[in-house]
Amino acid sequence: MHLLGPSLLLLEYLAFSDSSKWRVEHPHTLYSWEGACVWIPCTYTVYSGSKEELEELIVYRNYKYDEATKSFEGLILYNDTKPWKRPDPLERVQFLGDQRSNCTIHINPVLEEDDGWLGLRMIKKNSKWMTRINLNVSKTPLPLQIQLPPEIHEFREATLTCLLNFSCPGYNIQLRWSLEGDPGGSLKERAITLTSLTTKTISTQSKLTFQPRWTQHGKNLTCQLWDRKAEQMLSKATVLLDVKHVPKLKIEGSSKEANVTEGESVTVTCQVISSNPEVRNIAWLKDGTRLREHKTSTLTLFSVTKKMSGKYQCEAFNDVGSGQSDAVVLQVFYAPEPSRVEIFSSTAKEGDQVEMTCMSLANPPPTNYTWYHNGVAVPGRTSKSFQIPAVLLSQAGKYSCMAENRLGPSQIGQETELDVQYAPKEVTTVIENPTRIQEGDTVTLSCNYSSSNPGVTQYVWDFQGSQMKQPHEVLIIQKVAWDTRPITCAACNQWCSWAPIVNLDVQYAPKDVRVQQIIPSSEIRSGNRVRLECNFSSSRPRDVRFFWKKNGIFLKEGKELSFDSISPEDAGNYNCFVNNSIGQTMSEARTLQVLYAPRMLHVAISPKDQVMEGKKAILTCESDANPPVLQYTWFDWKNQNLHHYDQMLRLDPVKIQHSGAYRCEATNQLGRVQSPPSTLTVYYSPETIGRRVAVGVGFCLATLLLAFWGVKLQRSWKRIRSQQGLQESSSGQSFFVRKQKVRRAPLSEEPHSLGCYNPVMEDAVSYAALRFPVGDNDTPRTGDARTLETEGPSPNTDDTVTYSVLKKCRVGDYENVLPNSPEDEGIHYSELVHLGVGERPPAQEAVEYVTLKH
């Protein structure tokens, strides 16, 4: 019948396919049990020109094809013309597919009568298809299958699979593993469950991966199918584990230790606990080394010695490999052997802790010890260790010991020497120079010590803040510095011992000599009180003397230099000297600046104080001032401010009107000072002289002509007067006139050039008043005087006549004229004519003037 179904399906396909081609994929056979469910994964594809959708789906149980009616007959489990609608969860058979490709069917629950085959009839508009699905439904749950690897070895990872040909979503089942002798169920955590639900296969499997042990050989391993909802086991499968492993051995008849006295015999046996496969041969090992002469399961040792003490093991071999038993320690008891002393370090530093140990082979171990120092027993020392908390030099020497157990004492072994070492002792720094050390000397030092163990190998010198290492004890310092620090040395073997610090006490001249201004603390002004002090930083010896110099010239001795009222002349560079018995040191020059108002002010004329008109004259205001002059002011002979504020006054070109006395005024922060006047003389140029000579000659000719006629008139007048009987009551007399002498401004101190005196610039004209006794008959009359200016009698007929004074000519007042002999500055010249009443004596033409002297 199973063969007829596919034939009928093929005939139907040929009759109704209408050249359409269907491809349907689903599992060939499905397995389940009554009360469970069936999940049928299904996909279909229709290869036709049109995109037709599924119109009807029919599920048959155990269907048959009727040749007469040309149709399928059987129990219809599902029939729907709208299979794409949402499935009803209450229906036992549900279509979970769609109209294009999915034709999955879910049957829940499945019944025992569902066993057989199912027919899936799919109908489209122009084509139909019938597919057959085998369904195997049992009354009880399905059996499990356990799949084992070919071989299982101890400690090798193995994977076992528990397989169930069933899977249905919604039906909650679980595969569980259990191992005989494993009540804790340690295998649960190592299992992984996998589910396959495809059109090819439907299964649920659990993979168990673990490393088996030899103790699991021959144990039952079970896989169980559990209904998690009902919490009951549905089915199970069991296998017997065959774990391949090396032989597992045990030495029989003894514990981990076997004790025997030297000279006795002992026997041990090797027992095989487990082996898969069987053991092929057995061997024995002592302390890991195989004993070739012993190849049986029993080992017998006759007349044991202490050398036979050790760890014994047996080893067995099979096809997998070899296994060893646990070791059994064979202890052979014997009396202590000759003792020896072990020191952790045979050389110890003085003061360190020292520990010595008495070593003696014995079994059982020694219980009592005796210690010897240089052959003499040390009382109170009975333990294995000899400890010295802080070793002394007296404790150095040779040590030995004797050990004893219950079998007897040992012999005293070879002595061991304790070498107590120490750093050099009593280290000192010695100055070898026979005399006091002075700056620049060569100094020899030596580093000495009293004893050392081991011997000194090097010396360390702490000099000027740095350390120098050298193999010899002598240090030579060339040209020792004045500020050399204290020195110390260390003598070194393995350790260094430092000597006390030694001060070289270097003698030197005073250092850092400097001039300090004590009073005033700020700037120095002329007239201030000033005090300077000479200081220094250090000197050895301290007994010093102080000296002062100004601009390199010695001034005085003493620490201080004072000025009660300082003047500009005190300014300069000051040095102080400080000396002691070693030498002398000079300070840097201290420049003393004295601030003062301008002084020594004068006007310098360049190129000279007599300049020809039209040339250039430069007047310079020269002065001495500190701080320098800030402003200059110029004044002329009329004391008029020229509003010129530079140091130089330029007259270019110079004119006759520029002749006169000039002054300048200088100003700085401390004051303002005026210079004395300096006279600038401007003389005519040759062109001007020529013009004026021409005018003068004409004027002279006119004057001579007028003078000639004047003389004629005068003589005529004199004759007339004489005829009138007038007699002059007085004649020329000499008078003494007391008058303060008036001088004009002094000329420049420089030599004068010969030139023409300019009367315009003369401002020293004095007038003297002379009073004469006049008689009753005297009448005033006019007289002539050969002076530059004459004033006649006053209108009130006063007999006082004022006459001008003519000073003596000075050098330079007349061009090309020099006096033959110096004249008295106190002589003034004047003409005196007294016109009185009365008859005048006959005039003498030879005498016309009288002189006045005082």
PEDALIN-V572684 format. One line per field, one symbol per residue. ss: DSSP state (a for helix, b for strand, c for the rest). phi: phi as a letter, one per 20 degrees, with the letter a starting at -180 (. if undefined). A space follows every 50 residues. Layout:
BEGIN
ss=???
phi=???
END
This chain:
BEGIN
ss=caaaaaaaaaaaaaaaccccbbbbbbccbbbbbcccbbbbcbbbbbbccc cccccbbbbbbbbbbbccccbbbbbbbbbbccccccccccccbbbccccc cbccbbbbcccaaacbbbbbbbbccccbbbbbbbbbbbccccccbbbccc cbbcccbbbbbbbbccccccccbbbbbbbccccccccaaabbbbbbbccc cbbbbbbbbbbccaaacccbbbbbbbbccccbbbbbbbbbccbbbbbbbb bbccccbbbbbccccbbbbbbbbbbbccccbbbbbbccbbbccccccbbb bccccaaacbbbbbbbbccccbbbcccbbbbbbbcccccbbbbcccbbbc cccbbbbbbcccbccccbbbbbbccbbcccccccbbbbccccaaacbbbb bbbbbccbbccccccbbbbbbbbbbccbbbbccccccbccccbbbbbbcc bbbccccbbbbbbccbbbbbcccbbbbcccccccccbbbbbbcccbbbcc cbccccbbbbbccbbbbbbccccbbccccbbbbbbccbbbccccbbbbbb ccbbbbbccbbbbccccaaacbbbbbbbbccccbbbcccbbbcbbbbbbb bbbbbbcccbbbcccbbbbbbbbbbbccccbbbbbcccccbccccccbbb bbcccaaacbbbbbbbbbccbbbbcccbbbbbbccaaaaaaaaaaaaaaa aaaaaaaaaaaaaaaaaaaaaaaccccccccccccccccccccccccccc ccccccccaaacccccbbbbbccccccccccccccccccbcccccccccb bbbbcbccccccccccccccccccccccbccccccccccccccccccccc cccc
phi=.fefgfffffffffedflmecdccdaffcccacfneccddfbccbdebfd eedfdbccdddlfcdeffelbecqfeebbbecfefffefeffdcedebec bdcfccdbeedffffqbdddddcdfdbcbccdcfcdddfdgffdcdddfg bddfmdfccdcddcebabgndecbdcdbcfncffmffffeececcdccfe ccbcccdddbdfdffefneedddcddeffelbeeabbccdfdefbffdcb eenbefccdbegoedbcccedeebbbfffdbccdcclndfefedcdfdcc ddlfdffffqddbdccccferccdeffdeeddebffegebdddgbfdceg neeccdcedbfabfffdbccdcdlndfefndcefdddcfcfdffefqdcb bcdbcfepeeefeffcedeedbfgdlecddeeffcgedgnfeddccddbe babfffdbcddeclncdcdbfdedcddelfefdffgdbccecdecddeef fdeflfebfgdlfbedeecfedfddgnfeccdcecbebacfefccdcccc lndfdadqfdcdcfbfcgfefqedcddcccferccdfffdedddebfgbl ebdddceaeccfgnedccddeebcbbfgfebdcdcefemefelccefdde dbeecgfffqeccccdccfdrccdeffceddddfegffffffffffffff fffffffffffgffffffffffffmfcffccfcdcddebffdcegfegff feefaefeffefddddddddddfdffefcfbecdcecfbcdffffelfee ddcfddeffdfnfcfmccffbfdffeeddbddcdddepeefgfdffdccc ddcb
END
